[in-house]
Amino acid sequence: MSWFKFLLFVHVTATAVWVGAGVALEVVGARFDKAGDPAAAAAYGKHTANLGEKLFMPCSILVLVTGILMVLDSRWEFQDAFIAFGIGAVIVSSVIGAAVLGPLSNKLAALVEEGAPASAINVQTKRFLGIARLNTLLLVVAIFFMSVKPFS
Amino acid sequence: MEVNELLVFIHILGAIVWVGGSITVQFLGARAVKATDPAVMQRFGSETEWIGMHVFMPASIVVLAAGIGLVLKNNSAWDWEDPFVVVGLLGIAFSIIVGSAFLGPESGRVGKLTEEKGPGDPEVKKRISRLINVSRFELLVLVVVVFFMAVKPGT
């Protein structure tokens, strides 16, 4: 197995874990939001914060590092549209995850633990899910650029 | 955009939703077992059953259909006998059968049983442990398939 193929395998697997987990969490989150159950919202907030730190962040770093190494080991260039977009999307998504979604999910769990009113919990849940959806959409567009490689 | 490129995108996206989602379920399942709270475990069981039937199952069918389409479109380069195609088809068939015949329905049954008997019940513990082991093995098969698809050994 060549170095490039090994990098490709790690890159694809890490992307699958990162984006697939994001989609699965959104589906579950939407169901919890619909159910309007504060205990479920608290559990969801805690699990999401935990997964963000222990799964999403390491995977996003792995995707970025293997992506850069693949460019260095191929005929591709950093100026190619799909690479520029991919790197931009990974960076933006990581920043959104660490600076917005992580603190929001912690806040959601804290609100439930404090016994905040259901309306406040609902507002927080909807805000979290809205931003998470935009983040996932950004990653899906990045996957489109990676698999179709337009303008190259 | 050509049909081939569209099929690649759909194939990859379907695999990402399927494999990544399954890994998330593993993480959440391990935390639910640790929590030993009947409500959390019951909720986990019913959510796993729902997501298995409504997300993973359709995603696996999309992956299979797009994969078959790709082999048909690229029959000059790829063949049904190519190792990565054979492993991919076998892996998907195995996962669809295990998921629809065991993992999905059993998650729902275990969720209900936990609600009735509590997480400390020996039968509940045994069935949760079996569920986790089978889903881990299924996930391992899927990761091997991803390896064959990405690396394409023997081609």
Interface residues (C-beta under 8 A of the other chain):
Chain A: M1 K5 F6 L8 F9 V12 T13 T15 A16 V17 W18 V19 G20 A21 G22 V23 A24 L25 V27 V28 R31 A39 A40 A43 H47 N50 L51 K54 L55 V140 I143 F144 M146 S147 V148 K149 P150
Chain B: M1 E5 L6 V8 F9 I12 L13 A15 I16 V17 W18 V19 G20 G21 S22 I23 T24 V25 F27 L28 R31 A39 V40 R43 E47 W50 I51 H54 V55 V143 V146 F147 M149 A150 V151 K152 P153
